[in-house]
């Protein structure tokens, strides 16, 4: 008789997988509080406030730290790269001449001309030596380019390799390299505009963004970007200054006041209010992002108009209170 154990084992495994998926889905759904219904009297008793919030246009704006970099190390790295490239060109020219000589001697030897086999072998050896010198020179260029990239980051190193004018303006001091460190958890907005505040004055200098810096920092250190700024009085290598960063384009979203945001199970949520019978309200938790703080609140990009509990939001996490009895109206004592 055929055993049923394999079938039972397969069934058990399938049951366990299904149970695990169900538990995972249940725990994910349980991360948010369940919707609750509050009557008008309960909201009045708890002094809840519900506001109708509408989307508006906002620009991301925050401050960051910046440091003016010295061009000395850049000059050394660029000089090393230029020297390696020059050596490569010389080696390539030598290889071309050696290869032509080896080909000529080989042809004359095969045609029975006055060329000995030893001369052919010597020319071929010279061509191989020239080819090895080209490989060595190319490796030196790769090393110099890698050192430049490690120092400046891919974005700036690439532009310096392609734009001779940019190299010249940095080397002659008419433009400066600035290292921008964003606050932890912040990312640079698309089409960002950066203004550098010169210490001890009211003047600012506009800097253009080149790209990520050499060391992509962690969330604890803050992301780093490379800027190019025009030389100005007061800007000097090693100077630390404050940078104001803002997005060039406005983005539509709803700004939630901080009083509306509560934390539950490590999630930031607000309670969205929807009408029910009478003046009662359903309160449903909705996850929010705190990545864009603005004016004592948090902007939620892409949100439409919404009714949100803006006062007493933490009370919605607790059972609805019993309405207080209204005081009796005083009558005549006579």
C-alpha positions in Angstrom: 0.0 0.0 0.0 1.3 3.4 -1.0 2.3 5.6 2.0 0.4 8.9 2.5 3.3 10.6 4.4 4.7 12.5 1.5 1.2 14.0 0.8 0.8 14.9 4.5 4.2 16.5 4.5 3.5 18.6 1.4 0.1 19.6 2.9 1.8 20.6 6.1 4.4 22.7 4.4 1.7 24.4 2.3 -0.4 25.1 5.3 2.6 26.6 7.2 3.5 28.8 4.2 -0.1 30.0 4.0 -0.3 30.6 7.7 3.0 32.6 7.6 1.7 34.8 4.8 -1.6 35.3 6.6 0.2 36.3 9.8 2.5 38.6 7.9 -0.4 40.3 6.2 -2.2 40.5 9.5 0.8 42.1 11.3 1.2 44.6 8.5 -2.4 45.6 8.7 -2.2 45.7 12.5 0.5 48.3 12.4 -2.1 51.1 12.1 -4.8 51.7 14.6 -8.3 50.5 13.7 -10.8 53.2 12.5 -12.9 54.5 15.3 -16.3 56.3 15.5 -16.7 59.4 17.7 -19.9 61.2 18.3 -20.2 64.9 18.3 -20.6 65.0 22.0 -17.5 62.9 22.5 -15.5 65.2 20.3 -16.7 68.2 22.2 -15.9 66.5 25.5 -12.3 65.7 24.4 -11.9 69.2 22.7 -10.9 67.6 19.4 -10.4 69.9 16.5 -10.8 68.8 12.9 -9.5 71.1 10.1 -10.0 70.9 6.4 -6.5 71.1 4.9 -6.0 71.9 1.2 -2.9 71.4 -1.0 -0.7 74.3 -1.8 2.6 74.9 -3.6 5.7 74.6 -1.4 9.5 74.7 -2.0 11.9 72.5 0.0 14.1 74.8 2.0 16.8 74.0 4.6 20.3 75.0 5.7 23.4 72.9 5.4 27.1 73.2 6.1 29.7 73.9 3.4 33.5 74.0 3.3 35.7 75.7 0.7 38.3 73.3 -0.7 41.9 74.0 -1.4 42.9 73.6 -5.1 46.4 72.5 -4.1 45.6 68.8 -4.0 43.5 69.1 -7.1 46.5 70.6 -8.9 48.7 67.7 -7.9 46.1 65.2 -9.0 45.6 66.9 -12.4 49.3 67.2 -12.9 49.7 63.5 -12.3 46.9 62.7 -14.7 48.3 65.0 -17.4 51.8 63.5 -17.0 50.3 60.0 -17.3 48.4 60.9 -20.4 51.5 62.5 -22.0 53.4 59.3 -21.3 50.7 57.3 -22.9 50.8 59.4 -26.1 54.6 59.0 -26.3 54.3 55.2 -25.8 51.5 54.9 -28.4 53.7 56.8 -30.9 56.6 54.5 -30.1 54.4 51.5 -30.6 53.2 52.7 -33.9 56.8 53.2 -35.2 58.0 49.9 -33.8 55.0 48.0 -35.3 55.7 49.7 -38.7 59.4 48.7 -38.5 58.6 45.1 -37.6 56.1 44.9 -40.4 58.6 46.3 -42.9 61.4 44.0 -41.8 59.1 41.0 -42.0 58.0 41.9 -45.5 61.5 42.4 -46.7 62.6 39.1 -45.2 59.8 37.2 -46.8 60.6 38.8 -50.1 64.2 37.6 -49.9 65.7 41.0 -49.6 68.8 41.8 -47.6 67.2 41.4 -44.2 68.4 38.7 -41.8 66.0 36.7 -39.6 67.8 38.1 -36.5 66.8 41.7 -37.6 63.2 40.6 -38.0 63.2 39.0 -34.5 64.8 42.1 -33.1 62.2 44.4 -34.6 59.4 42.1 -33.4 60.9 42.2 -29.8 61.0 46.0 -30.0 57.4 46.1 -31.0 56.4 43.8 -28.1 58.4 46.1 -25.7 56.7 49.1 -27.1 53.3 47.4 -26.6 54.2 46.6 -23.0 55.1 50.3 -22.4 51.7 51.3 -23.8 50.0 48.9 -21.4 52.0 50.3 -18.5 51.2 53.9 -19.5 47.5 53.1 -19.9 47.5 51.6 -16.4 49.2 54.7 -15.0 46.4 56.8 -16.6 43.8 54.6 -15.0 45.5 54.9 -11.6 45.7 58.7 -11.9 42.1 59.0 -13.0 41.0 56.8 -10.1 42.9 58.9 -7.7 41.3 62.0 -9.1 37.8 60.4 -8.9 38.4 59.3 -5.3 39.4 62.8 -4.4 36.7 64.8 -6.2 33.9 62.3 -6.9 32.8 61.0 -10.2 30.8 64.0 -11.3 33.5 66.7 -10.8 36.3 64.4 -12.1 34.3 63.7 -15.2 33.6 67.4 -15.9 37.3 68.3 -15.3 38.3 65.7 -17.7 36.0 67.0 -20.5 36.0 70.8 -19.8 39.3 72.5 -20.1 37.7 75.9 -19.3 36.5 74.6 -15.9 39.9 73.3 -15.1 41.4 76.6 -15.9 39.0 78.7 -13.8 39.6 76.5 -10.8 43.4 76.5 -11.2 43.6 80.3 -11.7 41.3 80.9 -8.6 38.3 82.5 -10.4 36.1 79.6 -9.2 36.2 77.5 -6.1 35.3 74.0 -5.2 32.9 73.8 -2.2 32.0 70.7 -0.3 28.3 70.7 0.8 27.2 68.4 3.7 23.5 67.9 4.0 21.7 67.3 7.3 21.4 63.6 8.2 18.5 62.0 6.4 18.2 64.9 3.8 18.6 64.5 0.1 19.4 67.3 -2.4 16.2 68.4 -4.1 16.0 68.1 -7.9 17.1 71.3 -9.6 18.3 72.6 -6.2 19.5 76.2 -5.8 22.3 76.8 -3.3 23.2 80.1 -1.7 26.4 80.4 0.4 26.3 82.9 3.2 29.7 84.7 3.6 30.6 84.9 7.3 30.7 88.4 8.8 28.6 90.0 6.0 25.1 90.0 4.6 26.3 88.9 1.1 25.6 85.5 -0.4 27.1 83.7 -3.4 25.2 81.4 -5.7 26.8 78.0 -6.2 26.0 75.5 -8.9 25.6 71.8 -8.1 28.1 69.4 -9.8 27.1 66.1 -8.2 27.8 63.7 -5.4 31.1 64.1 -3.5 33.8 61.4 -3.4 32.6 59.8 -0.2 28.9 59.1 -0.3 28.0 59.6 3.3 25.7 57.6 5.5 22.5 58.8 7.1 24.4 59.6 10.3 27.0 61.7 8.6 24.8 63.5 6.0 25.0 63.2 2.2 27.8 65.3 0.6 27.6 67.2 -2.7 30.2 69.1 -4.7 29.6 72.7 -5.7 31.4 75.3 -7.8 31.2 78.9 -6.6 32.7 82.0 -8.1 35.5 83.6 -6.1 34.4 86.4 -3.9 35.9 88.5 -1.1 35.7 86.5 2.1 35.8 83.1 0.5 39.0 81.2 1.1 40.2 77.6 1.2 39.3 75.9 4.5 36.4 78.4 5.3 33.3 76.8 6.8 30.0 78.5 6.0 26.3 78.1 6.0 24.5 77.2 2.8 20.8 77.7 2.1 19.3 75.0 -0.1 15.9 75.2 -1.8 14.2 73.5 -4.6 14.0 75.5 -7.8 10.5 74.2 -8.5 7.5 74.4 -6.2 5.7 71.1 -5.4 2.0 70.6 -4.6 1.2 69.1 -1.2 -0.6 69.4 2.1 1.2 70.8 5.1 0.1 68.9 8.3 0.6 70.8 11.5 2.9 69.0 14.0 0.0 68.8 16.4 -1.8 66.5 14.1 1.0 63.9 13.9 1.2 61.1 16.5 3.5 58.1 16.7 2.3 54.5 17.0 4.4 51.4 16.6 7.3 53.6 15.2 5.0 55.0 12.5 4.0 58.6 12.1 0.3 58.9 11.4 -2.6 61.4 11.3 -6.2 60.7 11.8 -8.4 61.5 8.7 -11.9 62.4 9.6 -14.9 61.4 7.5 -18.5 62.2 8.2 -21.0 59.7 9.6 -24.6 59.8 10.7 -25.5 63.0 12.4 -22.4 64.9 13.4 -20.4 61.8 14.2 -17.0 61.3 12.6 -15.0 58.2 11.6 -11.3 58.7 12.3 -8.9 56.6 10.2 -5.1 56.5 10.7 -3.0 57.4 7.7 0.8 57.1 7.5 2.7 60.3 6.9 6.3 61.3 6.1 8.3 63.6 8.3 11.0 64.0 5.7 9.9 67.5 4.7 9.5 69.7 7.8 8.2 73.2 7.2 6.8 75.9 9.4 6.0 73.7 12.4 4.6 70.9 10.3 5.3 68.3 7.6 4.5 68.6 3.9 3.0 65.6 2.2 3.7 65.8 -1.5 0.9 64.8 -3.8 -1.9 64.8 -1.1 -5.3 66.2 -2.0 -7.7 68.0 0.3 -8.3 66.2 3.6 -10.0 66.6 6.9 -7.5 65.9 9.7 -7.6 66.0 13.5 -5.3 68.9 14.4 -5.9 69.1 18.2 -6.2 66.1 20.5 -5.0 63.6 17.9 -3.3 61.6 20.6 -6.7 61.1 22.3 -8.0 59.2 19.3 -5.6 56.4 20.2 -7.6 55.9 23.4 -11.2 54.9 23.9 -13.7 57.7 23.2 -14.5 59.6 26.4 -18.0 59.7 28.0 -19.5 63.1 27.3 -19.6 65.4 30.2 -23.0 66.2 31.6 -23.9 69.8 30.8 -24.4 71.9 34.0 -28.0 72.6 34.9 -29.3 76.0 34.2 -29.7 78.0 37.4 -33.3 78.8 38.4 -34.8 81.2 40.9 -34.2 80.3 44.5 -37.3 82.0 45.5 
